[in-house]
Amino acid sequence: MLHWHAKEHPNETAEDYLVRLAEPKDARGVIMCMQSVMDERIYLVGEYYMLTEKGEQERLKNPDDATFVCEKDDQIIGVLTLQRGFHRKNRHTANLGIAIKKGHRHKGIGTKLMQKSFEWCKQNGIKKLNLEVFSSNTNAIELYKKLGFEEEGRRKDQFFMEGTYVDDVFMTKYF
Ligand SMILES: CC(C)(COP(=O)(O)OP(=O)(O)OC[C@H]1O[C@@H](n2cnc3c(N)ncnc32)[C@H](O)[C@@H]1OP(=O)(O)O)[C@@H](O)C(=O)NCCC(=O)NCCS
């Protein structure tokens, strides 16, 4: 578990945030957090979380995947998922997804969640950590670069949003 005080960030009041590995009991909170970011329809491809609460509980039990959550006042306000390659040929890879609820961004929570997930990658033999991000999501791209990700390619005009074509940017961090 990782506690830190918001005093690291001068604009925060005195709340504590807690970053920890998710457990099956967190299923509902994870779904609600993900769905609230999906409802914004800006940052994520999916618009509906695809698992039921029972399905999400099962996913959270899978030892090959890891989900980290950030909690504030007993509410999950940030989720990071790592999904390890399923096959023997790609077990050294994992795909990362991250979503922080609106109103809690730019406070260092994304950075804390990512750092926690890197520890898991190192402990579990992940050599190559992948993610996909919209080319329009420059805030996220800058954060990923700061944390050691590099662009390895992009699928052009893969999405059409608000009257504009957007690229699917593939980013990778090696361990
Ligand atoms: C992208 C995302 C995960 C980043 O998480 P975050 O918690 O906002 O990120 P952090 O606060 O750790 O860092 C982001 C920036 O905030 C800055 N920051 C940190 N503390 C801050 C504070 N108190 N005040 C202002 N800025 C702060 C960081 O230095 C960083 O700055 P920079 O990018 O301008 O250099 C989050 O914004 C999010 O969930 N967005 C919506 C969903 C999304 O885009 N998901 C990713 C899809 S691929």
The ligand as an SDF file (V2000), in Angstrom:
LIG
                    3D

 48 50  0  0  0  0  0  0  0  0999 V2000
   -4.2680   11.0030  -18.0570 C   0  0  0  0  0  0  0  0  0  0  0  0
   -4.4530   10.8030  -16.5730 C   0  0  0  0  0  0  0  0  0  0  0  0
   -4.4690    9.3270  -16.2260 C   0  0  0  0  0  0  0  0  0  0  0  0
   -3.2760   11.4710  -15.8360 C   0  0  0  0  0  0  0  0  0  0  0  0
   -3.4720   11.3460  -14.4410 O   0  0  0  0  0  0  0  0  0  0  0  0
   -3.3210   12.6170  -13.4950 P   0  0  0  0  0  0  0  0  0  0  0  0
   -3.5500   12.1630  -12.1090 O   0  0  0  0  0  0  0  0  0  0  0  0
   -4.1660   13.7150  -13.9990 O   0  0  0  0  0  0  0  0  0  0  0  0
   -1.7870   12.9310  -13.7580 O   0  0  0  0  0  0  0  0  0  0  0  0
   -0.7070   13.5750  -12.7860 P   0  0  0  0  0  0  0  0  0  0  0  0
   -1.3450   14.6080  -11.9290 O   0  0  0  0  0  0  0  0  0  0  0  0
    0.0290   12.4910  -12.1200 O   0  0  0  0  0  0  0  0  0  0  0  0
    0.2450   14.2370  -13.8280 O   0  0  0  0  0  0  0  0  0  0  0  0
   -0.2970   15.0020  -14.8990 C   0  0  0  0  0  0  0  0  0  0  0  0
    0.1630   16.4000  -14.8140 C   0  0  0  0  0  0  0  0  0  0  0  0
   -0.2910   17.0250  -13.6520 O   0  0  0  0  0  0  0  0  0  0  0  0
    0.8350   17.6810  -13.0210 C   0  0  0  0  0  0  0  0  0  0  0  0
    0.5140   17.8820  -11.6310 N   0  0  0  0  0  0  0  0  0  0  0  0
    0.8050   17.0960  -10.6000 C   0  0  0  0  0  0  0  0  0  0  0  0
    0.3530   17.6670   -9.4600 N   0  0  0  0  0  0  0  0  0  0  0  0
   -0.2730   18.8130   -9.7920 C   0  0  0  0  0  0  0  0  0  0  0  0
   -0.9540   19.8420   -9.0710 C   0  0  0  0  0  0  0  0  0  0  0  0
   -1.1150   19.8440   -7.7360 N   0  0  0  0  0  0  0  0  0  0  0  0
   -1.4850   20.8600   -9.7650 N   0  0  0  0  0  0  0  0  0  0  0  0
   -1.3660   20.9150  -11.0890 C   0  0  0  0  0  0  0  0  0  0  0  0
   -0.6950   19.9850  -11.8180 N   0  0  0  0  0  0  0  0  0  0  0  0
   -0.1760   18.9460  -11.1780 C   0  0  0  0  0  0  0  0  0  0  0  0
    1.9340   16.7560  -13.3200 C   0  0  0  0  0  0  0  0  0  0  0  0
    3.1940   17.3190  -13.1140 O   0  0  0  0  0  0  0  0  0  0  0  0
    1.6480   16.5540  -14.7680 C   0  0  0  0  0  0  0  0  0  0  0  0
    1.9640   17.7720  -15.4030 O   0  0  0  0  0  0  0  0  0  0  0  0
    2.2640   17.9760  -16.9150 P   0  0  0  0  0  0  0  0  0  0  0  0
    1.6670   16.8140  -17.6770 O   0  0  0  0  0  0  0  0  0  0  0  0
    1.5910   19.2630  -17.2450 O   0  0  0  0  0  0  0  0  0  0  0  0
    3.7560   18.0210  -17.0400 O   0  0  0  0  0  0  0  0  0  0  0  0
   -5.7590   11.4670  -16.0610 C   0  0  0  0  0  0  0  0  0  0  0  0
   -5.7170   12.8400  -16.3410 O   0  0  0  0  0  0  0  0  0  0  0  0
   -7.0260   10.8580  -16.6290 C   0  0  0  0  0  0  0  0  0  0  0  0
   -7.5260    9.8620  -16.1300 O   0  0  0  0  0  0  0  0  0  0  0  0
   -7.5750   11.4540  -17.7050 N   0  0  0  0  0  0  0  0  0  0  0  0
   -8.8210   11.0010  -18.2710 C   0  0  0  0  0  0  0  0  0  0  0  0
   -8.7780    9.5770  -18.7850 C   0  0  0  0  0  0  0  0  0  0  0  0
   -7.5930    9.3390  -19.6950 C   0  0  0  0  0  0  0  0  0  0  0  0
   -7.2070   10.1780  -20.4640 O   0  0  0  0  0  0  0  0  0  0  0  0
   -7.0370    8.1270  -19.5930 N   0  0  0  0  0  0  0  0  0  0  0  0
   -5.9020    7.7330  -20.4040 C   0  0  0  0  0  0  0  0  0  0  0  0
   -6.3760    7.1500  -21.6860 C   0  0  0  0  0  0  0  0  0  0  0  0
   -5.0210    6.4700  -22.6040 S   0  0  0  0  0  0  0  0  0  0  0  0
  1  2  1  0
  2  3  1  0
  2  4  1  0
  2 36  1  0
  4  5  1  0
  5  6  1  0
  6  7  2  0
  6  8  1  0
  6  9  1  0
  9 10  1  0
 10 11  2  0
 10 12  1  0
 10 13  1  0
 13 14  1  0
 14 15  1  0
 15 16  1  0
 15 30  1  0
 16 17  1  0
 17 18  1  0
 17 28  1  0
 18 19  1  0
 18 27  1  0
 19 20  2  0
 20 21  1  0
 21 22  1  0
 21 27  2  0
 22 23  1  0
 22 24  2  0
 24 25  1  0
 25 26  2  0
 26 27  1  0
 28 29  1  0
 28 30  1  0
 30 31  1  0
 31 32  1  0
 32 33  2  0
 32 34  1  0
 32 35  1  0
 36 37  1  0
 36 38  1  0
 38 39  2  0
 38 40  1  0
 40 41  1  0
 41 42  1  0
 42 43  1  0
 43 44  2  0
 43 45  1  0
 45 46  1  0
 46 47  1  0
 47 48  1  0
M  END
$$$$
